[in-house]
Amino acid sequence: MAFHKINDPARLHALIDAILLIETDADLDELLSLIIETASRLVGARYGALGVIDSTGESLVRFITFGLDPEERAKIGPEPHGHGLLGEIIRERKTVRLDDLAEDPRSSGFPLNHPPMRRFLGVPVATSDGHIFGNLYLTDPMDGEVFSEEDEQLTEAFGRAAGLVIDQEMLRSNMRELTLAEERERLARDLHDTVIQRLFGVGLALQTSLPKIDDEVVRERINNVLDELDATIHEIRTTIFEIDQDRLSGVKFEERVKTLSAEIETRLGVLADVEVKPGINDMLNSQCAQQCVQALREILSNVVRHSHATAVNVRVGTVGDLIEIVVSDNGVGFTPNVGSGRGVRNLTSRARELGGNCTIKSKIDGGTTVRWTALRKV
């Protein structure tokens, strides 16, 4: 941890206290906010930010700030993606300390409504395997002085400690997800092997009893029960289909699309024709891919729950900077915007949050087409 480079006992104690402060069981979001707040206070910085680097290692996927209230943050506009000096630090993977930001040729300036900043200290945060998780960005010491060499050493030591703590939390999170995934898989297996089989057995027993019943009222009641059993079995199969998709989180986007579409055929009997643009895995970042899979799953779930379709057509491609998902079915259709359920509202709001849109064309007995888009690098 290179504590030996820090000669001031008070600052060494402050570093140790800071490291102990972030040794917590907080979830990752809380932990990241705590890390940047602690780093800023450690060197007396007025402002701080923790930029999380995406899976490509080329740009920022998250930007957690300290020193700005929500209103100030909102006025600045969209989060930075790693251009200018921030991008240079991502590429160089090393500490940068500047006495005056404006004099550095790599600095691209600040957006409108951004508070003025002069002093700068940027330090990588690496996990135990050497992977650069992100960078600490600190500006403007409260005393008005420049960042010192000891400030740099303190922040570097803290950054290494923070990387280890992030590593531990990610490991805990992965273990929790693994346990949850195993429990979901067990639930899906039990639903399929036990519950559905029992419902089939009950339905079969009722069907074999029908010819022996002369009372029309009783026969009608039994037929209604059989219809309810069929609907319940369909709902359970849909639930199993949705649970199964959670086991595919580590699979490439194209494979997830094909597997997701194939599942509604094997599990639910809806024929699926799928076309995915070649090389699409390399056109999306991980966040966009995950959002697209969730959107497609919701669209297909709506198809099997409500459309009574026997076939569905899935097309995934790109239009400019957008990824485009188009799903058409041959179902019973509906009147768009009349009594639209939560699923439709979720699809629309998710698309708009990602810089895209969701349009639905449908008519009674004429099938439905859903077109869902999002920016490919959100």
N, C-alpha and C positions, 0 to 999 in steps of 0.2 A: 504493500500500500504506500510505500515511500514516505512513511511518517518522519523518517530521519532528516528529510529535507526541510521540515518545518521547525524553525528554531524558537519561535515564540511560544512558551508554555501555555499562555492563555488561549492562543489561536489553536494550538493542538488539542486542548480540552474542548474548545468549541467544535472542532471537527469531530471528535469522538462523540460528543453529545448529539451532533447532527446525525451521525451514522446510527446511533442508538435510537434516535427519534423515528427514523424510517424503518427500523426493524419491527414491522407491524404485520398483523394479519388482515389489513385492509385489502379490499379488492383492487384490481389493477388500476381502474380509473381514479380511485381515491389515492392510491399510492403515487401515481404520476403527479397528481396535483400537490401532494405533500412533498415530493422530491423537489419540485421546482421552487416551492415556497421556502423550503429549508435551505436550498442552495443559495437563493437570493439573500436570505437573512444572514447566512454564513459569511458572506463577503460584503454585506451592507448595500446590495444593489437595489436601486429604486424599482427596476423592472426586470422580469425574468420570463423565460419561456422554455418549454421542453418540446422540441420537435421530434416526433416519432417518424422514422424512415420506413418507407414501404418495402415490400418484398423484393423489388427490383434493385433496391439500394441506391436509387437515383433521385427520389423526391420525397417530400414530406406527406404523410397521410394523416397526421394529427398535429395540433399545435396548442399546447396547454400553457396558459399565461399566468403570471403573477404581477400584481401592481396596477392592474386595470380593472375597474368595476365593469359589470355587465353592459351598462350603457355606453361606456367608452369603447369597449370591445366591439359592440354592435356597429358603432359609427365608422369604425375602420374598414368594415366590409369583409370579404372572403378571407379565409386563412391563407397564409403564404404556402406555396407548394415547393419552395426550395430553389428560387432563382437568385441571381446576384451573389452576394457574399454568403448567404445561407447555403446556396447550392455549392459554392466553392468549398465550404467546410465539409459538406457531405462527401464530396469527391476526394478531398485531401485526407480526410479521416485523422485530422490532428488539430491541436489547440491553436486558436487564433486570438491574439490580444492586441487591441488597437486603442490608441489615445484619442483618435478623432475619426469617427466613421466617415465623415464627409470627405476626408483626404485620401481614403483608400479607393483605388480605381475599381475594385471589385464590387463596391457598394452601389446598388441601383436606386437608392433613395427610398422614401417612405410614401405610402398612399395618403390620400386626403384624410384629414382628421386624425392622423397618427401623431402621438405626442413626440416632441423633439427628443432625440437620443444622440449622445456623443461618444461616450466611452463604451467599449465593447469587449466582452470576453466570451468566446465560444469553445466549448469543451465536449468531446465525444463521450457517450455513455455506452460502454461495451459490456456484453454479458460474458459469462465464464468461458464460453467457447471462442471468444474473440469477435463475435458478431456485433456490429455497431447497431444497437437498438435505436439510438437517436442522439441528439445533441442538446446540451444545456447552453442557452443563450442568455447572458447577463449584461445589463447596461446601466451606466450612470450610478456610481457609488454615491450614497447619500451625502458624504462629506465633500463632494465636488472634485475629489482627486481622481487621478487615473488609477486603473487597476494595477496592482503591484505584482511582482514576480511571485510573492508569497500568496497573493490572492489566486494566482494561476495554479500554484501547487496545491493549495487547499481545495480548489474546485476540481482539479484532476483527481485527487485522492477521493473526494466525495463522489465524483462521477463513477469511479471504479467500484466503490462500495454500493452505489445505487444500482449499478449493473448487476451485481450479485443478488441484491434484494429483489430486483425485477425478475431475475432468473428463477429465484425461489418461488415467487408468486405465480409465475407462468407455469412452473412445474406443478404447484398445488392446483391451479386452475385446470390443467390438463388431466390431473388425476381425478378431479371432481367430474369433469366431462366424461372421462372414461367410465367411471362408476355409473354415471347417469346413462350413458350409452348402453352399457351392459344391462342395466335395469330395464331400459326401454326395449331392448332386444328380447329380454326374457318375457316382458309383458306382451310383446307382439307374438311371440311363440305360443304363449299360453292362450291368447285370444284365438289364434288360428287352430291350435291343436285340441283345445278343450272347449272353449265357449262356442265356437262356430259349429263344432261337431255335435254338441248337445242340442243346439238350436235346430240343426238339421234333423236330429233324431226326433225331437218333439214335433217338428213339422211333418215328418214322414208318418209318425203315429197318427196324427190328426187326419192326414190325407187318406190313409188306409181305413179310417173309421167312417169317412164320409158316405160310402155306398150303403152302409148299414143304418143310416139315419134317415127317417122319413119326414121328420118335422122340418119344414122349410125355414122357420125362424132360427132353429138351432144350426141348420146347415149354413145359413147366411152368416151367423155369428162365427162359425168355425172358419169360413172362407175369409172373413175379415181378420181373424187372428192369423191365418196363414199369410195374408198380405202384410200384416205388421211384422211377422217373423222375417219375411223376405226383405223388407225395408231395413230391419235391424241388422240382418246379416250383411247387407250392402254397406250400412254405416260402419260396422266393425271392420269390414275389409278396407274401407276408405281410411279408417284410423290406422290400420296396420300399414297401409301404403305410405301414410305420412310419417309414421314412426321409422319405417325402413330408410327413408331419405336422410334422417339424421346421422346415419352411420357412414355417409359418403362425404363428410366435410373435408377430408384430405385429398379427395380425388380431383383430377383436372376438370375444368369447367365443361369441356365438350363431352367427356364421359359422363358427367353428372346429368347433363341434359338428356343424353341418350338413355341412361339408366332410368331416370325419372319418367321419361315417356314410355319406355318398355314396361315399367311396372304397372301402369294403368291397363296394359294389355294382358299381362300375365295374371295380375291380381284381380282385375275388375272387368276383364273381357271387352275393353274398348280398344279397337284397332288403332294403332298409332303410326302415322307416316312422319318421319323426322328428317329434316335437312339442316345441317349446321355448316356455316361458312368455314372452309379449311383454314387452319392456323389461327382460329379465333382465341385460343388460349393465350397467345402472345399479344393480343390486342387489348386485353383488360388487365387492370390490377386486381389484387385479391379481394379488395373490398367490393368493387363493382361486381366481380364474379359471384360473390356470396349473395349480394342483393338480387342479382338476376336469377339465381337458382331459387331463392325464396319467392320471388315474384312468379316464376314459372310453376312452382309447386302450388301456389295459391290459385293460379289460373286453372291448372289441371284438376285441383281439388274441387273447384267450382263446377267444372265440366262433369265430373263423376257424381257429384252430389245433386246437381240440379237439372242438367240438360237432357238426361235420358238418351245421350248420344251412343251410337254404336261405332263411330269412327272419329278420329281427331287428327288434324294436320298441324305439325309444329315446324316453324321456320325460324332459325336464329341467324342473324347476319348483322351488318353494320350499314349505317347511313351517315356519312360524314363522321362527326365526332361521337355519334350515338351508336349504342348497341340496340338492335331492334329484335323483339320477340313477337312473332305473330302466331296465334293459335286459333284455328277454325274448327268447329265441330258441326255435325249434322243433326244436332238435337232439336228439341222442341222450341228453342228460342224464347225470348221475352221482350218486353217493351223497355228499352234502356231508359234510365233515370226515373223510372216509375217503381217505387218500392225497392230501389237498389239496396242490397244488404251491406253488412260491414266489410265483407270480403272485397267487394268492388271499391268501396271507399278507401280501404287499405292499399289496394293496388294503385289507385290514383294518387294518393298522398305520397306513397313511397316513390313513385316515378318523379313527381314534381320536386321532391326533396333532393333527387339525384340529377336534376337538370333535364329531365325528360318529360314524358306525358303518357297518358293511358287513354285510348279511345276504344269504344265498344260499339260494334254494329250488329244488330240482331233484329229479328222479327219473328212473330209467332209462327211456329211450324217451319221456320226458314233457317234454323241454325244460328250460330253466334260466331263472330270474329273479334278477337281481342288483340289490339296492337299496343305493345308496351315498350317504351324506350327509356334510356338513361345515358348520361355521359359515360364514355368508356374509361375515363381516368378520374373517378371521383375520389 
